[in-house]
């Protein structure tokens, strides 16, 4: 958000009060977590075990993704410091 827009919000009492009453990012994230849990466990075709295994699979995929990016950054650093890649 630009400073100009933010300053306009601060000037307008109605917008300012609505802006301040918005949930924080942490609260929004927690709400999304609750929505996700309700979506999975509220589905009669999804078992608790499938939900659990799906979360583990997602974690494993994130680990692999970040490991790949780590290697890319290491290779880039080696190039920047004139070390063998």
Contact map, one row per residue, 1 for C-alpha under 8 A:
1110110000000000000000000000000000000000000000000000000000000000000000000000000000000
1111110000000000000000000000000000000000000000000000000000000000000000000000000000000
1111111000000000000000000000000000000000000000000000000000000000000000000000000000000
0111111100000000000000000000000000000000000000000000000000000000000000000000000000000
1111111110000000000000000000000000000000000000000000000000000000000000000000000000000
1111111111000000000000000000000000000000000000000000000000000000000000000000000000000
0011111111100000000000000000000000000000000000000000000000000000000000000000000000000
0001111111110000000000000000000000000000000000000000000000000000000000000000000000000
0000111111111011001000000000000000000000000000000000000000000000000000000000000000000
0000011111111011000000000000000000000000000000000000000000000000000000000000000000000
0000001111111001000000000000000000000000000000000000000000000000000000000000000000000
0000000111111111000000000000000000000000000000000000000000000000000000000000000000000
0000000011111111100000000000000000000000000000000000000000000000000000000000000000000
0000000000011111110000000000000000000000000000000000000000000000000000000000000000000
0000000011011111111000000000000000000000000000000000000000000000000000000000000000000
0000000011111111111100000000000000000000000000000000000000000000000000000000000000000
0000000000001111111110000000000000000000000000000000000000000000000000000000000000000
0000000000000111111111000000000000000000000000000000000000000000000000000000000000000
0000000010000011111111000000000000000000000000000000000000000000000000000000000000000
0000000000000001111111000000000000000000000000000000000000000000000000000000000000000
0000000000000000111111100000000000000000000000000000000000000000000000000000000000000
0000000000000000011111110000000000000000000000000000000000000000000000000000000000000
0000000000000000000011111111000000000000000000000000000000000000000000000000000000000
0000000000000000000001111111000000000000000000000000000000000000000000000000000000000
0000000000000000000000111111100000000000000000000000000000000000000000000000000000000
0000000000000000000000111111110000000000000000000000000000000000000000000000000000000
0000000000000000000000111111111000000000000000000000000000000000000000000000000000000
0000000000000000000000111111111100000000000000000000000000000000000000000000000000000
0000000000000000000000001111111110000000000000000000000000000000000000000000000000000
0000000000000000000000000111111111000000000000000000000000000000000000000000000000000
0000000000000000000000000011111111100000000000000000000000000000000000000000000000000
0000000000000000000000000001111111110000000000000000000000000000000000000000000000000
0000000000000000000000000000111111111000000000000000000000000000000000000000000000000
0000000000000000000000000000011111111100000000000000000000000000000000000000000000000
0000000000000000000000000000001111111110000000000000000000000000000000000000000000000
0000000000000000000000000000000111111111000000000000000000000000000000000000000000000
0000000000000000000000000000000011111111110000000000000000000000000000000000000000000
0000000000000000000000000000000001111111110000000000000000000000000000000000000000000
0000000000000000000000000000000000111111111000000000000000000000000000000000000000000
0000000000000000000000000000000000011111111001000010000000000000000000000000000000000
0000000000000000000000000000000000001111111101110010000000000000000000000000000000000
0000000000000000000000000000000000001111111100000000000000000000000000000000000000000
0000000000000000000000000000000000000011111111000000000000000000000000000000000000000
0000000000000000000000000000000000000000111111100000000000000000000000000000000000000
0000000000000000000000000000000000000000001111100000000000000000000000000000000000000
0000000000000000000000000000000000000001101111110110000000000000000000000000000000000
0000000000000000000000000000000000000000100111111110000000000000000000000000000000000
0000000000000000000000000000000000000000100001111111000000000000000000000000000000000
0000000000000000000000000000000000000000000000111111100000000000000000000000000000000
0000000000000000000000000000000000000000000001111111110000000000000000000000000000000
0000000000000000000000000000000000000001100001111111111000000000000000000000000000000
0000000000000000000000000000000000000000000000011111111100000000000000000000000000000
0000000000000000000000000000000000000000000000001111111110000000000000000000000000000
0000000000000000000000000000000000000000000000000111111111000000000000000000000000000
0000000000000000000000000000000000000000000000000011111111100000000000000000000000000
0000000000000000000000000000000000000000000000000001111111110000000000000000000000000
0000000000000000000000000000000000000000000000000000111111111000000000000000000000000
0000000000000000000000000000000000000000000000000000011111111100000000000000000000000
0000000000000000000000000000000000000000000000000000001111111110000000000000000000000
0000000000000000000000000000000000000000000000000000000111111111000000000000000000000
0000000000000000000000000000000000000000000000000000000011111111100000000000000000000
0000000000000000000000000000000000000000000000000000000001111111110000000000000000000
0000000000000000000000000000000000000000000000000000000000111111111000000000000000000
0000000000000000000000000000000000000000000000000000000000011111111100000000000000000
0000000000000000000000000000000000000000000000000000000000001111111110000000000000000
0000000000000000000000000000000000000000000000000000000000000111111111000000000000000
0000000000000000000000000000000000000000000000000000000000000011111111100000000000000
0000000000000000000000000000000000000000000000000000000000000001111111110000000000000
0000000000000000000000000000000000000000000000000000000000000000111111111000000000000
0000000000000000000000000000000000000000000000000000000000000000011111111100000000000
0000000000000000000000000000000000000000000000000000000000000000001111111110000000000
0000000000000000000000000000000000000000000000000000000000000000000111111111000000000
0000000000000000000000000000000000000000000000000000000000000000000011111111100000000
0000000000000000000000000000000000000000000000000000000000000000000001111111110000000
0000000000000000000000000000000000000000000000000000000000000000000000111111111000001
0000000000000000000000000000000000000000000000000000000000000000000000011111111100000
0000000000000000000000000000000000000000000000000000000000000000000000001111111110000
0000000000000000000000000000000000000000000000000000000000000000000000000111111111111
0000000000000000000000000000000000000000000000000000000000000000000000000011111111111
0000000000000000000000000000000000000000000000000000000000000000000000000001111111100
0000000000000000000000000000000000000000000000000000000000000000000000000000111111100
0000000000000000000000000000000000000000000000000000000000000000000000000000011111110
0000000000000000000000000000000000000000000000000000000000000000000000000000011111111
0000000000000000000000000000000000000000000000000000000000000000000000000000011001111
0000000000000000000000000000000000000000000000000000000000000000000000000010011000111
